[in-house]
Amino acid sequence: MTAKGRQEIESPDRSRIRPYGDTLDDGKIQLSFTLPVPCGDRAREAARQTTQKMGLSGAQIYHMQDLGEGYTYFIVYAEFEKTIDYSSIEVASIESRRLDFSQINEFIAERIGREITILGACTGTDAHSVGIDAIMNMKGYAGEYGLERYPMIDAVNLGMQVQNEDLIAEAIERDADALLVSQVVTQKDVHIRNLSELADMLDAEGIRRQLVVVCGGPRISHELALELGFDAGFGPDTTAPDVASFVIHEMVQRQLC
Protein backbone atom coordinates (compact mmCIF):
# COMPACT_ATOMS: atom_id res chain seq x y z
CA MET A 1 0.00 0.00 0.00
CA THR A 2 1.26 3.48 -0.87
CA ALA A 3 1.74 6.24 1.72
CA LYS A 4 -1.21 8.07 0.20
CA GLY A 5 -3.38 4.95 0.54
CA ARG A 6 -2.43 4.55 4.19
CA GLN A 7 -3.23 8.20 4.89
CA GLU A 8 -6.69 7.88 3.30
CA ILE A 9 -7.55 4.87 5.47
CA GLU A 10 -6.15 6.34 8.68
CA SER A 11 -7.50 9.90 8.31
CA PRO A 12 -10.85 10.06 6.50
CA ASP A 13 -12.74 13.35 6.49
CA ARG A 14 -15.09 12.87 9.46
CA SER A 15 -17.34 15.71 8.30
CA ARG A 16 -18.41 13.78 5.18
CA ILE A 17 -18.40 10.02 5.53
CA ARG A 18 -20.34 7.32 3.74
CA PRO A 19 -20.14 3.53 3.49
CA TYR A 20 -17.44 1.90 1.42
CA GLY A 21 -16.97 -1.58 0.01
CA ASP A 22 -13.82 -1.74 -2.13
CA THR A 23 -12.27 1.72 -1.75
CA LEU A 24 -12.74 4.55 0.71
CA ASP A 25 -15.71 6.82 -0.09
CA ASP A 26 -17.13 4.63 -2.88
CA GLY A 27 -20.53 4.57 -1.10
CA LYS A 28 -21.08 0.86 -1.74
CA ILE A 29 -23.73 -0.72 0.47
CA GLN A 30 -25.41 -4.13 0.78
CA LEU A 31 -28.99 -4.55 1.95
CA SER A 32 -31.65 -7.23 2.04
CA PHE A 33 -35.43 -7.08 2.11
CA THR A 34 -38.59 -8.97 1.16
CA LEU A 35 -41.32 -7.72 -1.16
CA PRO A 36 -44.88 -9.12 -1.27
CA VAL A 37 -44.67 -9.94 -4.98
CA PRO A 38 -44.18 -13.17 -7.00
CA CYS A 39 -40.60 -13.96 -7.97
CA GLY A 40 -39.73 -12.93 -11.53
CA ASP A 41 -38.59 -10.08 -13.76
CA ARG A 42 -41.21 -7.67 -12.44
CA ALA A 43 -40.14 -8.47 -8.89
CA ARG A 44 -36.52 -7.74 -9.81
CA GLU A 45 -37.52 -4.36 -11.23
CA ALA A 46 -39.64 -3.65 -8.13
CA ALA A 47 -36.56 -4.29 -5.97
CA ARG A 48 -34.47 -1.96 -8.13
CA GLN A 49 -37.06 0.81 -7.84
CA THR A 50 -37.29 0.24 -4.09
CA THR A 51 -33.58 0.89 -3.62
CA GLN A 52 -33.81 3.89 -5.95
CA LYS A 53 -36.54 5.44 -3.78
CA MET A 54 -34.31 4.89 -0.76
CA GLY A 55 -31.90 7.35 -2.37
CA LEU A 56 -29.51 4.65 -3.57
CA SER A 57 -28.18 4.39 -7.11
CA GLY A 58 -26.66 1.73 -9.34
CA ALA A 59 -28.66 -1.10 -7.77
CA GLN A 60 -27.50 -4.63 -8.62
CA ILE A 61 -29.85 -7.44 -7.62
CA TYR A 62 -27.25 -9.92 -6.40
CA HIS A 63 -29.69 -12.53 -5.13
CA MET A 64 -33.43 -13.12 -5.62
CA GLN A 65 -35.24 -16.01 -3.92
CA ASP A 66 -38.85 -17.15 -4.22
CA LEU A 67 -40.29 -17.48 -0.70
CA GLY A 68 -43.56 -18.88 -1.97
CA GLU A 69 -47.12 -17.55 -1.71
CA GLY A 70 -46.27 -14.37 -3.62
CA TYR A 71 -43.19 -13.22 -1.64
CA THR A 72 -39.64 -12.68 -2.89
CA TYR A 73 -36.43 -12.08 -0.93
CA PHE A 74 -33.61 -9.90 -2.33
CA ILE A 75 -29.99 -9.10 -1.61
CA VAL A 76 -28.98 -5.89 -3.35
CA TYR A 77 -25.73 -3.98 -3.86
CA ALA A 78 -26.12 -0.25 -4.44
CA GLU A 79 -24.41 3.09 -3.91
CA PHE A 80 -25.13 5.64 -1.19
CA GLU A 81 -24.49 9.03 -2.77
CA LYS A 82 -24.99 11.39 0.16
CA THR A 83 -22.61 11.87 3.08
CA ILE A 84 -22.95 11.99 6.87
CA ASP A 85 -21.28 14.58 9.12
CA TYR A 86 -19.92 12.20 11.75
CA SER A 87 -18.15 15.00 13.63
CA SER A 88 -21.48 16.63 14.51
CA ILE A 89 -23.18 13.49 15.88
CA GLU A 90 -24.08 13.48 19.57
CA VAL A 91 -25.77 10.55 21.30
CA ALA A 92 -26.69 9.69 24.87
CA SER A 93 -24.28 7.09 26.24
CA ILE A 94 -23.64 5.30 29.50
CA GLU A 95 -20.66 6.92 31.18
CA SER A 96 -20.04 4.69 34.22
CA ARG A 97 -16.70 2.87 34.26
CA ARG A 98 -16.98 -0.83 33.49
CA LEU A 99 -15.64 -3.01 36.29
CA ASP A 100 -14.88 -6.73 36.21
CA PHE A 101 -16.32 -9.47 38.43
CA SER A 102 -13.90 -8.99 41.32
CA GLN A 103 -13.96 -5.20 41.15
CA ILE A 104 -17.76 -5.13 41.24
CA ASN A 105 -17.91 -7.25 44.39
CA GLU A 106 -15.17 -5.17 46.04
CA PHE A 107 -16.95 -1.94 45.09
CA ILE A 108 -20.22 -3.14 46.64
CA ALA A 109 -18.50 -4.26 49.83
CA GLU A 110 -16.48 -1.05 50.23
CA ARG A 111 -18.80 1.66 48.88
CA ILE A 112 -22.26 0.25 49.60
CA GLY A 113 -21.43 -1.95 52.56
CA ARG A 114 -24.09 -4.59 52.07
CA GLU A 115 -25.40 -7.13 49.60
CA ILE A 116 -27.64 -5.54 46.98
CA THR A 117 -30.81 -7.03 45.50
CA ILE A 118 -31.41 -7.00 41.75
CA LEU A 119 -34.58 -8.38 40.17
CA GLY A 120 -34.63 -9.36 36.50
CA ALA A 121 -37.62 -10.19 34.33
CA CYS A 122 -38.85 -10.53 30.79
CA THR A 123 -42.10 -8.62 31.12
CA GLY A 124 -45.51 -8.40 29.50
CA THR A 125 -46.39 -11.13 27.01
CA ASP A 126 -42.74 -11.54 26.01
CA ALA A 127 -41.70 -15.19 26.39
CA HIS A 128 -38.12 -14.78 25.16
CA SER A 129 -35.94 -15.22 28.24
CA VAL A 130 -32.58 -15.44 26.44
CA GLY A 131 -31.74 -11.79 27.13
CA ILE A 132 -32.47 -11.73 30.85
CA ASP A 133 -30.93 -15.19 31.29
CA ALA A 134 -27.67 -13.98 29.74
CA ILE A 135 -27.41 -11.29 32.42
CA MET A 136 -28.87 -13.09 35.45
CA ASN A 137 -28.12 -16.80 35.20
CA MET A 138 -25.03 -18.09 36.99
CA LYS A 139 -23.45 -19.52 33.82
CA GLY A 140 -23.59 -16.08 32.20
CA TYR A 141 -22.84 -15.18 28.59
CA ALA A 142 -19.81 -14.52 26.36
CA GLY A 143 -17.35 -15.69 29.00
CA GLU A 144 -18.79 -13.48 31.77
CA TYR A 145 -20.53 -14.85 34.87
CA GLY A 146 -24.17 -13.92 35.38
CA LEU A 147 -25.27 -11.88 38.38
CA GLU A 148 -26.38 -15.00 40.29
CA ARG A 149 -22.70 -15.87 40.77
CA TYR A 150 -21.77 -12.52 42.35
CA PRO A 151 -21.44 -13.01 46.14
CA MET A 152 -22.40 -9.37 46.86
CA ILE A 153 -25.54 -9.48 44.69
CA ASP A 154 -28.81 -11.20 45.53
CA ALA A 155 -29.89 -11.75 41.92
CA VAL A 156 -33.47 -12.96 41.42
CA ASN A 157 -34.48 -14.00 37.91
CA LEU A 158 -38.27 -13.87 37.77
CA GLY A 159 -38.30 -15.34 34.26
CA MET A 160 -40.61 -14.51 31.38
CA GLN A 161 -44.13 -13.13 30.87
CA VAL A 162 -43.97 -11.29 34.19
CA GLN A 163 -46.67 -8.63 34.43
CA ASN A 164 -45.55 -5.15 35.45
CA GLU A 165 -47.70 -5.16 38.58
CA ASP A 166 -46.17 -8.48 39.67
CA LEU A 167 -42.64 -7.17 39.14
CA ILE A 168 -43.44 -4.11 41.25
CA ALA A 169 -44.95 -6.28 44.00
CA GLU A 170 -41.78 -8.40 44.08
CA ALA A 171 -39.63 -5.28 44.21
CA ILE A 172 -41.54 -3.99 47.22
CA GLU A 173 -41.57 -7.34 49.02
CA ARG A 174 -37.84 -7.97 48.50
CA ASP A 175 -36.83 -4.34 49.08
CA ALA A 176 -35.01 -4.42 45.73
CA ASP A 177 -32.27 -1.99 44.76
CA ALA A 178 -32.55 -2.42 40.98
CA LEU A 179 -34.86 -3.79 38.30
CA LEU A 180 -33.62 -5.22 35.00
CA VAL A 181 -36.30 -5.53 32.32
CA SER A 182 -35.71 -7.43 29.08
CA GLN A 183 -37.83 -6.76 26.00
CA VAL A 184 -37.13 -8.94 22.98
CA VAL A 185 -40.50 -8.82 21.22
CA THR A 186 -40.81 -5.41 19.56
CA GLN A 187 -43.52 -5.81 16.89
CA LYS A 188 -45.77 -2.76 16.67
CA ASP A 189 -43.62 -1.12 19.38
CA VAL A 190 -45.12 -3.28 22.13
CA HIS A 191 -41.84 -2.90 24.06
CA ILE A 192 -42.28 0.87 24.21
CA ARG A 193 -45.83 0.62 25.55
CA ASN A 194 -44.86 -1.98 28.13
CA LEU A 195 -41.80 -0.08 29.37
CA SER A 196 -43.70 3.20 29.53
CA GLU A 197 -46.42 1.53 31.56
CA LEU A 198 -43.87 0.15 34.03
CA ALA A 199 -42.26 3.55 34.52
CA ASP A 200 -45.66 5.15 35.14
CA MET A 201 -46.64 2.43 37.59
CA LEU A 202 -43.41 2.82 39.56
CA ASP A 203 -44.09 6.56 39.83
CA ALA A 204 -47.65 5.90 40.93
CA GLU A 205 -46.42 3.53 43.67
CA GLY A 206 -43.98 6.19 44.84
CA ILE A 207 -40.94 3.90 44.62
CA ARG A 208 -39.34 5.05 41.36
CA ARG A 209 -36.71 7.21 43.08
CA GLN A 210 -35.72 4.33 45.35
CA LEU A 211 -34.75 2.04 42.46
CA VAL A 212 -32.22 1.85 39.68
CA VAL A 213 -34.33 0.77 36.69
CA VAL A 214 -32.65 -0.62 33.58
CA CYS A 215 -34.05 -2.06 30.36
CA GLY A 216 -32.43 -4.03 27.56
CA GLY A 217 -33.15 -5.73 24.27
CA PRO A 218 -32.37 -5.79 20.54
CA ARG A 219 -34.10 -2.45 19.87
CA ILE A 220 -33.26 -0.76 23.15
CA SER A 221 -30.86 2.17 23.19
CA HIS A 222 -29.72 4.29 26.12
CA GLU A 223 -31.43 7.30 24.56
CA LEU A 224 -34.76 5.47 24.24
CA ALA A 225 -34.50 4.21 27.82
CA LEU A 226 -34.02 7.74 29.14
CA GLU A 227 -37.00 8.97 27.13
CA LEU A 228 -39.19 6.24 28.67
CA GLY A 229 -38.18 7.11 32.22
CA PHE A 230 -35.49 4.48 32.83
CA ASP A 231 -31.98 5.07 34.15
CA ALA A 232 -30.19 3.18 31.38
CA GLY A 233 -30.75 1.06 28.31
CA PHE A 234 -28.53 -1.72 26.99
CA GLY A 235 -28.60 -3.26 23.52
CA PRO A 236 -27.30 -6.54 22.06
CA ASP A 237 -24.04 -8.13 23.30
CA THR A 238 -24.44 -6.67 26.79
CA THR A 239 -22.95 -8.79 29.58
CA ALA A 240 -23.49 -8.86 33.35
CA PRO A 241 -20.51 -6.62 34.25
CA ASP A 242 -21.85 -3.88 31.94
CA VAL A 243 -25.17 -3.81 33.79
CA ALA A 244 -23.79 -4.35 37.30
CA SER A 245 -21.19 -1.61 36.88
CA PHE A 246 -23.86 0.89 35.94
CA VAL A 247 -26.20 -0.14 38.75
CA ILE A 248 -23.66 0.17 41.56
CA HIS A 249 -22.25 3.49 40.30
CA GLU A 250 -25.80 4.84 39.99
CA MET A 251 -26.63 3.69 43.51
CA VAL A 252 -23.64 5.50 44.96
CA GLN A 253 -24.23 8.63 42.90
CA ARG A 254 -27.87 8.83 44.00
CA GLN A 255 -27.03 7.80 47.57
CA LEU A 256 -29.25 4.74 47.47
CA CYS A 257 -26.94 2.85 49.80
C-alpha positions as CSV (number, residue, x, y, z in Angstrom):
1,M,0.0,0.0,0.0
2,T,1.3,3.5,-0.9
3,A,1.7,6.2,1.7
4,K,-1.2,8.1,0.2
5,G,-3.4,5.0,0.5
6,R,-2.4,4.5,4.2
7,Q,-3.2,8.2,4.9
8,E,-6.7,7.9,3.3
9,I,-7.5,4.9,5.5
10,E,-6.1,6.3,8.7
11,S,-7.5,9.9,8.3
12,P,-10.9,10.1,6.5
13,D,-12.7,13.3,6.5
14,R,-15.1,12.9,9.5
15,S,-17.3,15.7,8.3
16,R,-18.4,13.8,5.2
17,I,-18.4,10.0,5.5
18,R,-20.3,7.3,3.7
19,P,-20.1,3.5,3.5
20,Y,-17.4,1.9,1.4
21,G,-17.0,-1.6,0.0
22,D,-13.8,-1.7,-2.1
23,T,-12.3,1.7,-1.8
24,L,-12.7,4.6,0.7
25,D,-15.7,6.8,-0.1
26,D,-17.1,4.6,-2.9
27,G,-20.5,4.6,-1.1
28,K,-21.1,0.9,-1.7
29,I,-23.7,-0.7,0.5
30,Q,-25.4,-4.1,0.8
31,L,-29.0,-4.5,2.0
32,S,-31.6,-7.2,2.0
33,F,-35.4,-7.1,2.1
34,T,-38.6,-9.0,1.2
35,L,-41.3,-7.7,-1.2
36,P,-44.9,-9.1,-1.3
37,V,-44.7,-9.9,-5.0
38,P,-44.2,-13.2,-7.0
39,C,-40.6,-14.0,-8.0
40,G,-39.7,-12.9,-11.5
41,D,-38.6,-10.1,-13.8
42,R,-41.2,-7.7,-12.4
43,A,-40.1,-8.5,-8.9
44,R,-36.5,-7.7,-9.8
45,E,-37.5,-4.4,-11.2
46,A,-39.6,-3.6,-8.1
47,A,-36.6,-4.3,-6.0
48,R,-34.5,-2.0,-8.1
49,Q,-37.1,0.8,-7.8
50,T,-37.3,0.2,-4.1
51,T,-33.6,0.9,-3.6
52,Q,-33.8,3.9,-6.0
53,K,-36.5,5.4,-3.8
54,M,-34.3,4.9,-0.8
55,G,-31.9,7.4,-2.4
56,L,-29.5,4.6,-3.6
57,S,-28.2,4.4,-7.1
58,G,-26.7,1.7,-9.3
59,A,-28.7,-1.1,-7.8
60,Q,-27.5,-4.6,-8.6
61,I,-29.8,-7.4,-7.6
62,Y,-27.2,-9.9,-6.4
63,H,-29.7,-12.5,-5.1
64,M,-33.4,-13.1,-5.6
65,Q,-35.2,-16.0,-3.9
66,D,-38.8,-17.2,-4.2
67,L,-40.3,-17.5,-0.7
68,G,-43.6,-18.9,-2.0
69,E,-47.1,-17.6,-1.7
70,G,-46.3,-14.4,-3.6
71,Y,-43.2,-13.2,-1.6
72,T,-39.6,-12.7,-2.9
73,Y,-36.4,-12.1,-0.9
74,F,-33.6,-9.9,-2.3
75,I,-30.0,-9.1,-1.6
76,V,-29.0,-5.9,-3.3
77,Y,-25.7,-4.0,-3.9
78,A,-26.1,-0.3,-4.4
79,E,-24.4,3.1,-3.9
80,F,-25.1,5.6,-1.2
81,E,-24.5,9.0,-2.8
82,K,-25.0,11.4,0.2
83,T,-22.6,11.9,3.1
84,I,-23.0,12.0,6.9
85,D,-21.3,14.6,9.1
86,Y,-19.9,12.2,11.7
87,S,-18.2,15.0,13.6
88,S,-21.5,16.6,14.5
89,I,-23.2,13.5,15.9
90,E,-24.1,13.5,19.6
91,V,-25.8,10.6,21.3
92,A,-26.7,9.7,24.9
93,S,-24.3,7.1,26.2
94,I,-23.6,5.3,29.5
95,E,-20.7,6.9,31.2
96,S,-20.0,4.7,34.2
97,R,-16.7,2.9,34.3
98,R,-17.0,-0.8,33.5
99,L,-15.6,-3.0,36.3
100,D,-14.9,-6.7,36.2
101,F,-16.3,-9.5,38.4
102,S,-13.9,-9.0,41.3
103,Q,-14.0,-5.2,41.1
104,I,-17.8,-5.1,41.2
105,N,-17.9,-7.2,44.4
106,E,-15.2,-5.2,46.0
107,F,-17.0,-1.9,45.1
108,I,-20.2,-3.1,46.6
109,A,-18.5,-4.3,49.8
110,E,-16.5,-1.0,50.2
111,R,-18.8,1.7,48.9
112,I,-22.3,0.2,49.6
113,G,-21.4,-2.0,52.6
114,R,-24.1,-4.6,52.1
115,E,-25.4,-7.1,49.6
116,I,-27.6,-5.5,47.0
117,T,-30.8,-7.0,45.5
118,I,-31.4,-7.0,41.8
119,L,-34.6,-8.4,40.2
120,G,-34.6,-9.4,36.5
121,A,-37.6,-10.2,34.3
122,C,-38.8,-10.5,30.8
123,T,-42.1,-8.6,31.1
124,G,-45.5,-8.4,29.5
125,T,-46.4,-11.1,27.0
126,D,-42.7,-11.5,26.0
127,A,-41.7,-15.2,26.4
128,H,-38.1,-14.8,25.2
129,S,-35.9,-15.2,28.2
130,V,-32.6,-15.4,26.4
131,G,-31.7,-11.8,27.1
132,I,-32.5,-11.7,30.8
133,D,-30.9,-15.2,31.3
134,A,-27.7,-14.0,29.7
135,I,-27.4,-11.3,32.4
136,M,-28.9,-13.1,35.4
137,N,-28.1,-16.8,35.2
138,M,-25.0,-18.1,37.0
139,K,-23.4,-19.5,33.8
140,G,-23.6,-16.1,32.2
141,Y,-22.8,-15.2,28.6
142,A,-19.8,-14.5,26.4
143,G,-17.3,-15.7,29.0
144,E,-18.8,-13.5,31.8
145,Y,-20.5,-14.9,34.9
146,G,-24.2,-13.9,35.4
147,L,-25.3,-11.9,38.4
148,E,-26.4,-15.0,40.3
149,R,-22.7,-15.9,40.8
150,Y,-21.8,-12.5,42.3
151,P,-21.4,-13.0,46.1
152,M,-22.4,-9.4,46.9
153,I,-25.5,-9.5,44.7
154,D,-28.8,-11.2,45.5
155,A,-29.9,-11.7,41.9
156,V,-33.5,-13.0,41.4
157,N,-34.5,-14.0,37.9
158,L,-38.3,-13.9,37.8
159,G,-38.3,-15.3,34.3
160,M,-40.6,-14.5,31.4
161,Q,-44.1,-13.1,30.9
162,V,-44.0,-11.3,34.2
163,Q,-46.7,-8.6,34.4
164,N,-45.6,-5.1,35.4
165,E,-47.7,-5.2,38.6
166,D,-46.2,-8.5,39.7
167,L,-42.6,-7.2,39.1
168,I,-43.4,-4.1,41.3
169,A,-45.0,-6.3,44.0
170,E,-41.8,-8.4,44.1
171,A,-39.6,-5.3,44.2
172,I,-41.5,-4.0,47.2
173,E,-41.6,-7.3,49.0
174,R,-37.8,-8.0,48.5
175,D,-36.8,-4.3,49.1
176,A,-35.0,-4.4,45.7
177,D,-32.3,-2.0,44.8
178,A,-32.6,-2.4,41.0
179,L,-34.9,-3.8,38.3
180,L,-33.6,-5.2,35.0
181,V,-36.3,-5.5,32.3
182,S,-35.7,-7.4,29.1
183,Q,-37.8,-6.8,26.0
184,V,-37.1,-8.9,23.0
185,V,-40.5,-8.8,21.2
186,T,-40.8,-5.4,19.6
187,Q,-43.5,-5.8,16.9
188,K,-45.8,-2.8,16.7
189,D,-43.6,-1.1,19.4
190,V,-45.1,-3.3,22.1
191,H,-41.8,-2.9,24.1
192,I,-42.3,0.9,24.2
193,R,-45.8,0.6,25.6
194,N,-44.9,-2.0,28.1
195,L,-41.8,-0.1,29.4
196,S,-43.7,3.2,29.5
197,E,-46.4,1.5,31.6
198,L,-43.9,0.2,34.0
199,A,-42.3,3.5,34.5
200,D,-45.7,5.2,35.1
201,M,-46.6,2.4,37.6
202,L,-43.4,2.8,39.6
203,D,-44.1,6.6,39.8
204,A,-47.7,5.9,40.9
205,E,-46.4,3.5,43.7
206,G,-44.0,6.2,44.8
207,I,-40.9,3.9,44.6
208,R,-39.3,5.1,41.4
209,R,-36.7,7.2,43.1
210,Q,-35.7,4.3,45.3
211,L,-34.8,2.0,42.5
212,V,-32.2,1.8,39.7
213,V,-34.3,0.8,36.7
214,V,-32.6,-0.6,33.6
215,C,-34.0,-2.1,30.4
216,G,-32.4,-4.0,27.6
217,G,-33.1,-5.7,24.3
218,P,-32.4,-5.8,20.5
219,R,-34.1,-2.5,19.9
220,I,-33.3,-0.8,23.1
221,S,-30.9,2.2,23.2
222,H,-29.7,4.3,26.1
223,E,-31.4,7.3,24.6
224,L,-34.8,5.5,24.2
225,A,-34.5,4.2,27.8
226,L,-34.0,7.7,29.1
227,E,-37.0,9.0,27.1
228,L,-39.2,6.2,28.7
229,G,-38.2,7.1,32.2
230,F,-35.5,4.5,32.8
231,D,-32.0,5.1,34.1
232,A,-30.2,3.2,31.4
233,G,-30.7,1.1,28.3
234,F,-28.5,-1.7,27.0
235,G,-28.6,-3.3,23.5
236,P,-27.3,-6.5,22.1
237,D,-24.0,-8.1,23.3
238,T,-24.4,-6.7,26.8
239,T,-22.9,-8.8,29.6
240,A,-23.5,-8.9,33.3
241,P,-20.5,-6.6,34.2
242,D,-21.9,-3.9,31.9
243,V,-25.2,-3.8,33.8
244,A,-23.8,-4.4,37.3
245,S,-21.2,-1.6,36.9
246,F,-23.9,0.9,35.9
247,V,-26.2,-0.1,38.8
248,I,-23.7,0.2,41.6
249,H,-22.3,3.5,40.3
250,E,-25.8,4.8,40.0
251,M,-26.6,3.7,43.5
252,V,-23.6,5.5,45.0
253,Q,-24.2,8.6,42.9
254,R,-27.9,8.8,44.0
255,Q,-27.0,7.8,47.6
256,L,-29.3,4.7,47.5
257,C,-26.9,2.8,49.8
